[in-house]
Structure formats: C-alpha cells, structure tokens
Amino acid sequence: MQGILLSREEVAQRGREIYEKSIRQEVEIQENIGNMVIIDIETGEYAVDKTGIESARYLRNKHPFARLFGIRIGYKVAASFSGEMERD
C-alpha cells in the first residue's frame, strides 16, 4: 500500500538520511566503492550491486510500490555526463 505522495526532493532527503544514519557504515567498504546502493525509503531495506538495476528489481519484487533512492557508494553523485565523478 502506498502512503502519502512525496516530491523527488523529499524522497532524496529521506534516502540520504537513511543512508547516513543506518547504511553508510555497513556498505562503504573498499569492495563496494563505485557500486550503487538502492534504498527503499519506507522500509529502510537496501541492496547493493554494480549498476543498481538488480537491486531495484529485487526491492520492487518485495514491495511493488516501493519508493527507491540510489546512491553511488563513495561518490557525491550517482552518474556524470562529463565522465568525471568527485569522490565523497
């Protein structure tokens, strides 16, 4: 069941808060740097893979209406059109 509609900004804010408070220390290890972590902002569940696609599918299969947020582990942005990404 889907709750209150949230703007993209609100989803991003919640996703970042969950990442910083609950997930970052667990996933930000050397072998995960550069991978994507996808977070269900309603349950706090997350999954990690190289592109985020498989993680998003996994979480959507569990909760079809999940609101998902993704972060590239160890970087400030998830993707770059210029080819350069700044490390966090």
NORVEN-V191300 format. One record per residue. SS is DSSP state (~ for helix, > for strand, _ for the rest). NEAR is the number of other ideal C-beta (glycine too) atoms within 8 Angstrom. Layout:
BEGIN
ss=SS near=NEAR
ss=SS near=NEAR
END
This chain:
BEGIN
ss=_ near=3
ss=_ near=3
ss=_ near=4
ss=_ near=3
ss=_ near=3
ss=_ near=8
ss=_ near=6
ss=~ near=6
ss=~ near=6
ss=~ near=8
ss=~ near=12
ss=~ near=9
ss=~ near=8
ss=~ near=11
ss=~ near=13
ss=~ near=10
ss=~ near=8
ss=~ near=14
ss=~ near=13
ss=~ near=8
ss=~ near=6
ss=~ near=8
ss=~ near=12
ss=~ near=8
ss=~ near=5
ss=~ near=6
ss=~ near=11
ss=_ near=9
ss=_ near=6
ss=~ near=4
ss=~ near=4
ss=~ near=12
ss=_ near=9
ss=_ near=8
ss=_ near=10
ss=> near=14
ss=> near=16
ss=> near=14
ss=> near=15
ss=> near=14
ss=_ near=11
ss=_ near=8
ss=_ near=6
ss=_ near=9
ss=_ near=9
ss=> near=13
ss=> near=10
ss=> near=11
ss=> near=10
ss=_ near=6
ss=_ near=6
ss=_ near=12
ss=~ near=7
ss=~ near=9
ss=~ near=15
ss=~ near=11
ss=~ near=8
ss=~ near=9
ss=~ near=15
ss=~ near=10
ss=~ near=6
ss=~ near=8
ss=_ near=10
ss=_ near=5
ss=_ near=6
ss=_ near=11
ss=_ near=9
ss=> near=11
ss=> near=14
ss=> near=13
ss=> near=11
ss=> near=12
ss=_ near=13
ss=_ near=9
ss=> near=11
ss=_ near=6
ss=_ near=8
ss=_ near=8
ss=_ near=6
ss=_ near=7
ss=_ near=4
ss=_ near=4
ss=_ near=4
ss=_ near=5
ss=_ near=9
ss=_ near=7
ss=> near=6
ss=_ near=5
END
